[in-house]
Amino acid sequence: MNIPFYKMHGIGNDFVIIDNSVNNIELNERRIKTLCDRRYGIGCDQLIILSKPKDSNADIYVRFFNEGGDEAGACGNGSRCVAGWLHHKYQRKEFTLQTNAGLLPVEVIDNHTMKVNMGQPRMKWQDIPLSRDVDTLNLPLSGDPAAVSMGNPHATFFVEDLSTVDPVFSGKMLEKDPLFAEGANIGFVQMLDRQSMRVRVWERGAGLTLACGSGACASVVNAVRRGFADRYCEVKMDGGNLIIEWDEETNNVLMTGAVHFSFTGQFDLDNYPL
Ligand SMILES: N[C@@H](CCC[C@H](N)C(=O)O)C(=O)O
């Protein structure tokens, strides 16, 4: 059985998108891992499954799976790519995505630029979630990171010089620290000035990616909380740049950046056994 898929990326963070409202394929960890595997499958950082929304205010229900097989509540770049996919299909300028982290309004700026409202950051230790009651602005870990949830858990390390950090070594070690009840995405941030920063993120369940949208949001939120940044920042990642705005009135975090279709195709479901 041949299943259509769409390969997209948001500044290098790449996704395989499957419209399951049409196909209804059965998913399990093994099948997800195989689809995401760059050696044997199509290959991507995250698999995105679209289906009919349960909420009548939403246009589509979106689920994100890391290449490791686990499900994530939020994915910023993935949400922007789904906005690009919807725009391509329906030629509208506004959509609402239903995700496991809530309803996310998206705005089409132009054919390749999408703005997602990622909602309000959560800073209480239980909401991140951490495994115990600690100050989320200064976690009791070496390097003094700050934690926040953008619908998924993030820890942000502020460093003087990003070129001295090995995000693979440190990320691997920290992702599953017992302080993070459900693991965490580990971000490393070098402030350039109050409105720009360089960021690299070791993603939970996916490793070092070229960009992480929710990680960019978390970096700006934590930089503002620490007094390092203004609420409007350019975040420079290995794959490109994002504009992040943390709105003072609504407390929502807005993310704007480019999305691109890489290719579309079909895969034979029989090669992806359950
Ligand atoms: N690439 C993403 C985040 C994907 C999920 C993350 N790895 C997690 O497990 O929370 C983004 O752009 O936000």
The ligand as an ORCA input file, in Angstrom:
! r2SCAN-3c Opt
* xyz 0 1
  N      12.024     20.610     16.611
  C      11.108     21.075     17.531
  C      10.900     20.364     18.836
  C      10.529     18.894     18.667
  C      10.160     18.178     19.943
  C      11.270     18.071     20.942
  N      12.379     17.301     20.462
  C      10.722     17.448     22.239
  O      10.838     16.223     22.455
  O      10.154     18.197     23.051
  C      10.760     22.525     17.492
  O      10.967     23.142     16.435
  O      10.216     23.050     18.456
*
